Amino acid sequence: MQHTQEMGTAPIPSLLVQQAVPAAIGILVMSIYGIVDTIFVGRWVGSVGIAAITVVMPITFLIASIGMSIGVGGASVISRALGADNEQYAFRTFGNQIVLTLVLATLFVLLSIFFGQYILRLFGGNGEILPMAKTYFGIVVPGVPFLAFAMMSNNVIRAEGRPLIAMRILFIPAVVNMVLDPILIAGFDMGIAGAAWATTISYVCSASYALYYFFFGGSEMQLSTKNLRLHWPIVKEIGAIGSVTFARQGSVSLLAIVLNNTLFFYGGALGVAIMGIINRMMMFANFPVYGITQGFVPIAGFNYGAKLWERVRSSVLTSIKYGTAVALIIFAGIMLFPSYIVGVFTTDAELIAQATPALVIVFLATPLITLQLVGSAYFQAIGKAMPALLLTLTKQGFCLIPLILILPPFFGLLGIWMAFPIADLLSAGITFLFLRKGMQALPKGV
């Protein structure tokens, strides 16, 4: 257990870098894959193809977030169990995670297959977008349980203190997808179906690597038949903490329903395509901050379980400081080169003209993103499900969705873009109040 014990002894700044850099690289590669995917679809299929992917992705990630939620919930339990030197509880938690992920993800996939067209329309698959969205959706959905398993595994491996292995879970599907995209979309002229097959194959490869690691790669987790039997106290704790992540993705999916339909109403397929480009840039631009947040969670969870209160405080403050510094650099880059960024995705002059100012407006409050992410992640890491849930829902659920419904009747498409920075400002303020109270509640001393 050498890797996990370092969580309680190594200096927080170096430990955060050790944990965050691999996570950030993994997210970076995944975001690059998303960008490459969008570039090939945009240039070989067109703006309607980008719109189709924009409609489908929130659905597939909602299903995959089952695995991510179980992974985050179980990882919190595992981190605290390892911090308290209770290995058997950690092993049993891992076994329960596997069963829950595979059963629930498969169930959701079956529901999606039977009600696919209705779901696509709900998420904004209207008019000319629907045929391409159906093609993409039908190929990608059967591969989603593999993605769910990979996302669950990523969080468990990070809780073990193996960030480089966790990075590979994200790295492998991105590389596979980037290799297959030009071959299938352009080389074999498969269009949107080629993009879908590249994505599905990449999910299978990611899950296969995770399985290899657990069985042959030196994982500290031990699999046994008895640990695969569901244990209600563990299931309850995984569900309570993991529900925060699922609620986050649920709010993102609800946002996608409201956003895509509002975009289509005010801007047609072009409006949905603009959001597709912005979504890709959100993941790419913020990858260092997401990496810092992911690296922070096992550090805070382990030290909280070990009752090392000052290390918990230090992990929060260090993560916010580093993340905000990175976010300021990201902010400057987007403000300086917005038209060049949009031009990478498409040669459509009208799409470039409309997407450029939209990108600038959406990213206006980027420096505040670290506070939002670390604040909600802190309460997840220490097993406090309710404040984590509330903070997770604040931006998308309590702020952004109402603003998207309120502003467009007065400002049209501009109102949609304005909603994003306003929601960032409001949610950052609320998160600050919660986090300050949480820090004050920690016992004084070591």
C-alpha positions as CSV (number, residue, x, y, z in Angstrom):
1,M,0.0,0.0,0.0
2,Q,3.0,2.3,-0.6
3,H,1.1,4.4,-3.2
4,T,-1.8,5.2,-0.9
5,Q,0.3,5.9,2.2
6,E,2.1,8.7,0.4
7,M,-1.2,10.5,0.4
8,G,-0.7,11.2,4.1
9,T,3.0,12.0,4.1
10,A,4.1,13.7,0.9
11,P,4.0,17.5,0.7
12,I,0.7,18.7,-0.6
13,P,1.9,20.8,-3.5
14,S,4.1,18.0,-5.0
15,L,1.4,15.4,-4.2
16,L,-1.2,17.6,-6.1
17,V,1.1,17.9,-9.1
18,Q,1.8,14.2,-9.0
19,Q,-1.9,13.4,-9.0
20,A,-3.2,16.3,-11.2
21,V,-0.8,16.2,-14.1
22,P,-1.7,12.7,-15.3
23,A,-5.3,13.4,-14.8
24,A,-5.0,16.6,-16.8
25,I,-3.1,14.9,-19.5
26,G,-5.8,12.2,-19.8
27,I,-8.5,14.8,-20.0
28,L,-6.4,16.8,-22.5
29,V,-6.1,13.8,-24.8
30,M,-9.8,13.1,-24.5
31,S,-10.7,16.7,-25.3
32,I,-8.3,16.6,-28.3
33,Y,-10.1,13.5,-29.5
34,G,-13.4,15.4,-29.2
35,I,-11.9,18.3,-31.1
36,V,-10.5,16.0,-33.8
37,D,-13.8,14.2,-34.0
38,T,-15.7,17.5,-34.5
39,I,-13.1,18.7,-37.0
40,F,-13.5,15.7,-39.2
41,V,-17.3,15.7,-38.9
42,G,-17.4,19.5,-39.6
43,R,-15.2,19.3,-42.6
44,W,-16.4,16.0,-44.2
45,V,-20.1,15.9,-43.0
46,G,-20.9,19.6,-42.3
47,S,-22.5,21.7,-39.6
48,V,-25.5,19.4,-39.3
49,G,-23.1,16.6,-38.4
50,I,-21.7,18.7,-35.6
51,A,-25.3,19.4,-34.4
52,A,-26.1,15.6,-34.5
53,I,-23.1,14.8,-32.3
54,T,-24.0,17.7,-30.0
55,V,-27.5,16.2,-29.5
56,V,-26.3,12.6,-28.9
57,M,-23.3,13.2,-26.6
58,P,-25.3,14.3,-23.5
59,I,-27.4,11.2,-23.8
60,T,-24.5,8.8,-24.0
61,F,-22.6,10.6,-21.2
62,L,-25.7,10.5,-19.0
63,I,-25.6,6.7,-19.3
64,A,-21.8,6.5,-18.9
65,S,-22.1,8.8,-15.8
66,I,-23.6,5.9,-14.0
67,G,-20.2,4.3,-14.0
68,M,-18.5,7.6,-13.2
69,S,-20.9,8.2,-10.3
70,I,-20.3,4.7,-8.9
71,G,-16.6,5.2,-9.4
72,V,-16.6,8.6,-7.6
73,G,-18.8,7.3,-4.8
74,G,-16.8,4.1,-4.3
75,A,-13.5,5.9,-4.6
76,S,-14.4,8.2,-1.8
77,V,-15.2,5.1,0.4
78,I,-12.0,3.4,-0.7
79,S,-9.8,6.4,-0.1
80,R,-11.2,6.8,3.5
81,A,-11.0,3.1,4.1
82,L,-7.4,2.9,3.0
83,G,-6.7,6.1,5.1
84,A,-8.2,4.3,8.1
85,D,-6.2,1.1,7.3
86,N,-9.3,-1.0,6.5
87,E,-8.3,-2.8,3.4
88,Q,-11.1,-5.4,3.4
89,Y,-13.8,-2.8,3.3
90,A,-12.0,-1.2,0.3
91,F,-11.9,-4.5,-1.5
92,R,-15.6,-5.2,-0.9
93,T,-16.5,-1.7,-2.1
94,F,-14.6,-2.3,-5.3
95,G,-16.5,-5.6,-5.9
96,N,-19.8,-3.8,-5.4
97,Q,-18.9,-1.1,-7.8
98,I,-18.3,-3.6,-10.6
99,V,-21.7,-5.2,-10.2
100,L,-23.6,-1.9,-9.9
101,T,-21.9,-0.4,-12.9
102,L,-22.5,-3.3,-15.3
103,V,-26.1,-3.9,-14.3
104,L,-27.3,-0.3,-14.2
105,A,-25.4,0.8,-17.4
106,T,-26.8,-2.2,-19.4
107,L,-30.3,-1.4,-18.1
108,F,-30.1,2.2,-19.3
109,V,-28.7,1.2,-22.7
110,L,-31.7,-1.2,-23.2
111,L,-34.1,1.6,-22.4
112,S,-32.3,4.0,-24.8
113,I,-32.5,1.4,-27.6
114,F,-36.2,0.9,-27.2
115,F,-37.1,4.6,-26.9
116,G,-34.2,6.1,-29.0
117,Q,-36.2,8.3,-31.4
118,Y,-38.2,9.9,-28.6
119,I,-35.1,10.5,-26.5
120,L,-33.3,12.1,-29.5
121,R,-36.2,14.5,-30.1
122,L,-36.3,15.4,-26.4
123,F,-32.6,16.3,-26.5
124,G,-33.1,18.6,-29.6
125,G,-32.8,16.1,-32.5
126,N,-35.2,18.1,-34.6
127,G,-35.6,18.7,-38.3
128,E,-32.6,18.0,-40.4
129,I,-30.6,17.0,-37.4
130,L,-32.6,13.8,-36.6
131,P,-31.5,11.4,-39.4
132,M,-27.8,11.9,-38.6
133,A,-28.4,11.8,-34.9
134,K,-30.2,8.4,-35.2
135,T,-27.3,6.9,-37.2
136,Y,-24.7,8.1,-34.7
137,F,-26.8,7.1,-31.6
138,G,-27.6,3.6,-32.9
139,I,-23.9,2.7,-33.2
140,V,-22.5,4.5,-30.1
141,V,-25.1,3.4,-27.5
142,P,-24.2,-0.3,-27.3
143,G,-20.6,0.7,-26.5
144,V,-21.6,2.9,-23.6
145,P,-21.4,0.1,-20.8
146,F,-17.8,-0.3,-21.7
147,L,-17.3,3.5,-21.2
148,A,-19.2,3.3,-17.9
149,F,-16.9,0.5,-16.7
150,A,-13.8,2.5,-17.8
151,M,-15.0,5.6,-16.0
152,M,-15.7,3.7,-12.8
153,S,-12.2,2.1,-13.0
154,N,-10.5,5.4,-13.5
155,N,-11.7,6.7,-10.2
156,V,-10.8,3.5,-8.3
157,I,-7.3,3.5,-9.7
158,R,-6.9,7.1,-8.7
159,A,-8.0,6.2,-5.2
160,E,-5.2,3.6,-5.1
161,G,-2.7,6.4,-5.7
162,R,-1.9,5.3,-9.3
163,P,-2.6,8.4,-11.4
164,L,-0.4,7.3,-14.4
165,I,-2.5,4.2,-14.8
166,A,-5.7,6.2,-14.4
167,M,-4.4,8.5,-17.1
168,R,-4.1,5.6,-19.6
169,I,-7.8,4.7,-19.1
170,L,-8.6,8.1,-20.6
171,F,-5.6,8.2,-23.0
172,I,-6.3,4.9,-24.8
173,P,-9.8,5.6,-26.1
174,A,-8.7,9.1,-27.2
175,V,-5.8,7.8,-29.2
176,V,-7.8,5.0,-30.8
177,N,-10.5,7.4,-31.8
178,M,-8.1,9.9,-33.3
179,V,-6.5,7.1,-35.3
180,L,-9.8,5.7,-36.6
181,D,-11.5,9.0,-37.3
182,P,-9.6,9.9,-40.5
183,I,-9.6,6.2,-41.6
184,L,-13.4,5.7,-41.2
185,I,-14.8,9.2,-41.8
186,A,-12.5,10.3,-44.6
187,G,-10.7,7.2,-45.9
188,F,-13.7,4.9,-46.1
189,D,-16.1,7.8,-46.6
190,M,-18.4,6.5,-43.9
191,G,-19.4,9.9,-42.7
192,I,-21.2,10.2,-39.4
193,A,-21.3,6.4,-39.1
194,G,-17.5,6.3,-39.3
195,A,-17.3,8.8,-36.4
196,A,-19.7,6.6,-34.4
197,W,-17.8,3.3,-35.0
198,A,-14.5,5.0,-34.0
199,T,-16.0,6.1,-30.8
200,T,-17.5,2.7,-29.9
201,I,-14.3,0.8,-30.6
202,S,-12.4,3.3,-28.5
203,Y,-14.8,2.6,-25.5
204,V,-14.2,-1.1,-25.8
205,C,-10.4,-0.6,-25.8
206,S,-10.5,1.5,-22.7
207,A,-12.5,-1.0,-20.7
208,S,-10.3,-3.8,-21.9
209,Y,-7.2,-2.0,-20.6
210,A,-8.9,-1.4,-17.2
211,L,-9.7,-5.2,-16.9
212,Y,-6.1,-6.0,-17.8
213,Y,-4.8,-3.7,-15.0
214,F,-7.1,-5.2,-12.3
215,F,-6.2,-8.7,-13.2
216,F,-2.5,-8.5,-14.3
217,G,-1.3,-4.9,-13.8
218,G,-0.5,-4.8,-10.1
219,S,-3.7,-3.4,-8.7
220,E,-4.1,-3.3,-5.0
221,M,-7.7,-4.1,-5.2
222,Q,-8.5,-7.8,-4.7
223,L,-11.4,-9.4,-6.5
224,S,-13.3,-12.3,-5.0
225,T,-16.8,-13.8,-5.3
226,K,-17.9,-12.7,-1.9
227,N,-17.0,-9.1,-2.7
228,L,-19.2,-9.1,-5.7
229,R,-22.3,-9.7,-3.5
230,L,-24.0,-6.4,-2.9
231,H,-23.7,-5.2,0.6
232,W,-26.4,-2.6,1.5
233,P,-24.3,-0.3,3.7
234,I,-21.7,0.0,0.9
235,V,-24.3,0.4,-1.8
236,K,-26.0,3.1,0.2
237,E,-22.8,5.0,0.8
238,I,-21.7,4.7,-2.9
239,G,-25.2,5.9,-3.9
240,A,-25.3,8.8,-1.5
241,I,-21.9,10.2,-2.6
242,G,-22.1,9.1,-6.2
243,S,-25.5,10.6,-6.6
244,V,-23.7,14.0,-6.6
245,T,-21.8,13.1,-9.8
246,F,-24.9,11.6,-11.4
247,A,-26.9,14.6,-10.4
248,R,-24.3,16.8,-12.0
249,Q,-24.5,14.9,-15.3
250,G,-28.2,14.7,-14.9
251,S,-28.3,18.5,-14.7
252,V,-26.0,18.7,-17.7
253,S,-28.4,16.5,-19.6
254,L,-31.4,18.5,-18.5
255,L,-29.4,21.6,-19.5
256,A,-28.8,20.0,-22.9
257,I,-32.5,19.4,-23.4
258,V,-33.4,23.0,-22.6
259,L,-30.3,24.4,-24.4
260,N,-30.5,22.4,-27.6
261,N,-34.2,23.0,-28.1
262,T,-33.8,26.8,-27.3
263,L,-30.9,27.0,-29.7
264,F,-32.8,25.3,-32.4
265,F,-35.8,27.6,-31.8
266,Y,-33.7,30.8,-32.0
267,G,-30.9,29.7,-34.3
268,G,-31.8,26.5,-36.1
269,A,-29.2,23.7,-36.7
270,L,-26.5,26.4,-36.9
271,G,-27.2,27.5,-33.3
272,V,-26.8,23.9,-32.1
273,A,-23.6,23.6,-34.1
274,I,-22.2,26.7,-32.5
275,M,-22.8,25.1,-29.1
276,G,-21.1,21.9,-30.3
277,I,-17.9,23.9,-31.0
278,I,-18.2,25.7,-27.6
279,N,-18.7,22.4,-25.8
280,R,-15.5,21.0,-27.3
281,M,-13.6,24.1,-26.3
282,M,-14.9,24.0,-22.8
283,M,-13.4,20.5,-22.2
284,F,-10.2,21.4,-24.0
285,A,-9.6,24.8,-22.4
286,N,-10.4,23.7,-18.9
287,F,-8.5,20.4,-18.9
288,P,-5.8,21.6,-16.4
289,V,-8.5,22.7,-13.9
290,Y,-10.4,19.5,-14.3
291,G,-7.1,17.6,-13.8
292,I,-6.4,19.6,-10.6
293,T,-9.9,18.8,-9.3
294,Q,-9.5,15.1,-10.0
295,G,-6.1,15.0,-8.4
296,F,-7.4,16.9,-5.3
297,V,-10.2,14.4,-4.5
298,P,-8.2,11.3,-3.4
299,I,-5.7,13.6,-1.4
300,A,-8.5,15.2,0.5
301,G,-10.4,12.0,1.0
302,F,-7.4,10.1,2.3
303,N,-6.3,12.8,4.7
304,Y,-9.8,13.3,6.0
305,G,-10.0,9.6,6.7
306,A,-6.7,9.8,8.5
307,K,-7.8,12.8,10.5
308,L,-4.9,15.0,9.2
309,W,-7.0,18.2,9.2
310,E,-4.2,20.7,8.3
311,R,-3.4,18.6,5.2
312,V,-7.0,18.7,4.2
313,R,-7.0,22.5,4.5
314,S,-3.8,22.7,2.6
315,S,-5.1,20.5,-0.2
316,V,-8.1,22.7,-0.7
317,L,-6.2,26.0,-0.7
318,T,-3.4,24.7,-2.9
319,S,-5.8,23.3,-5.4
320,I,-7.8,26.6,-5.7
321,K,-4.6,28.6,-6.0
322,Y,-3.0,26.5,-8.7
323,G,-6.3,26.0,-10.6
324,T,-7.2,29.7,-10.6
325,A,-3.7,30.6,-11.9
326,V,-4.2,28.2,-14.8
327,A,-7.7,29.4,-15.5
328,L,-6.4,33.0,-15.9
329,I,-4.0,31.8,-18.6
330,I,-6.8,30.0,-20.4
331,F,-9.0,33.1,-20.2
332,A,-6.3,35.2,-21.7
333,G,-5.8,32.8,-24.6
334,I,-9.5,32.6,-25.5
335,M,-10.0,36.4,-25.3
336,L,-7.0,37.0,-27.6
337,F,-7.6,34.4,-30.3
338,P,-11.4,33.5,-30.5
339,S,-11.7,33.6,-34.4
340,Y,-8.6,31.4,-34.9
341,I,-10.0,28.8,-32.4
342,V,-13.4,28.6,-34.2
343,G,-11.7,28.5,-37.6
344,V,-10.0,25.2,-36.7
345,F,-13.4,23.4,-36.6
346,T,-15.0,24.7,-39.8
347,T,-14.6,26.6,-43.0
348,D,-18.3,27.7,-42.9
349,A,-18.1,31.5,-42.9
350,E,-21.4,32.1,-41.3
351,L,-20.7,29.5,-38.5
352,I,-17.3,31.2,-37.9
353,A,-18.9,34.7,-37.8
354,Q,-21.6,33.7,-35.2
355,A,-19.5,31.3,-33.1
356,T,-16.6,33.7,-32.5
357,P,-18.5,36.3,-30.3
358,A,-20.5,33.5,-28.7
359,L,-17.2,31.8,-27.6
360,V,-15.9,35.0,-26.0
361,I,-19.1,35.7,-24.1
362,V,-19.5,32.1,-22.7
363,F,-15.9,32.1,-21.4
364,L,-16.0,35.6,-19.7
365,A,-16.1,34.1,-16.1
366,T,-13.5,31.3,-16.7
367,P,-11.2,32.4,-13.8
368,L,-14.0,31.4,-11.3
369,I,-14.3,27.8,-12.5
370,T,-11.7,26.4,-10.1
371,L,-13.6,27.6,-7.0
372,Q,-16.8,25.9,-8.3
373,L,-15.2,22.6,-9.1
374,V,-13.0,22.2,-6.0
375,G,-15.7,23.4,-3.7
376,S,-18.2,20.7,-4.7
377,A,-15.4,18.1,-5.0
378,Y,-14.3,18.7,-1.5
379,F,-17.6,17.7,0.0
380,Q,-17.7,14.6,-2.2
381,A,-14.2,13.7,-1.1
382,I,-15.1,13.8,2.6
383,G,-18.4,11.9,2.2
384,K,-20.7,14.9,2.7
385,A,-23.3,14.1,0.0
386,M,-25.9,16.8,0.6
387,P,-23.7,20.0,0.3
388,A,-21.9,18.3,-2.6
389,L,-25.2,17.7,-4.3
390,L,-26.4,21.2,-3.8
391,L,-23.2,22.8,-5.1
392,T,-23.1,20.4,-8.1
393,L,-26.6,21.5,-9.1
394,T,-26.0,25.2,-8.5
395,K,-24.5,26.2,-11.8
396,Q,-26.5,24.1,-14.3
397,G,-29.7,23.4,-12.4
398,F,-30.3,26.5,-10.2
399,C,-28.7,29.2,-12.3
400,L,-28.0,28.3,-16.0
401,I,-31.2,26.6,-16.9
402,P,-33.5,29.4,-15.5
403,L,-31.3,32.0,-17.2
404,I,-31.6,30.2,-20.6
405,L,-35.3,30.2,-20.3
406,I,-35.5,33.9,-19.1
407,L,-33.0,35.8,-21.3
408,P,-33.5,34.6,-24.9
409,P,-37.0,36.1,-25.2
410,F,-35.4,39.5,-24.6
411,F,-32.0,39.0,-26.3
412,G,-32.4,36.1,-28.7
413,L,-29.3,33.9,-29.2
414,L,-27.2,36.5,-27.3
415,G,-29.3,35.8,-24.2
416,I,-28.2,32.2,-24.3
417,W,-24.5,33.1,-24.4
418,M,-24.9,35.7,-21.7
419,A,-26.5,33.1,-19.4
420,F,-23.1,31.2,-19.0
421,P,-20.9,33.9,-17.3
422,I,-23.8,35.1,-15.2
423,A,-24.4,31.5,-13.9
424,D,-20.6,31.2,-13.3
425,L,-20.6,34.4,-11.1
426,L,-23.7,33.3,-9.1
427,S,-22.5,29.7,-8.5
428,A,-19.0,30.8,-7.6
429,G,-20.4,33.1,-4.9
430,I,-22.6,30.3,-3.4
431,T,-19.7,27.8,-3.5
432,F,-17.4,30.2,-1.6
433,L,-19.9,30.5,1.2
434,F,-20.3,26.7,1.5
435,L,-16.6,26.0,1.3
436,R,-15.7,28.6,3.9
437,K,-18.2,27.2,6.3
438,G,-16.8,23.7,5.6
439,M,-13.3,24.7,6.3
440,Q,-14.3,26.4,9.6
441,A,-16.0,23.2,10.7
442,L,-12.8,21.1,10.5
443,P,-11.1,20.5,13.9
444,K,-8.1,22.7,14.7
445,G,-4.6,21.3,14.8
446,V,-3.1,18.4,12.9
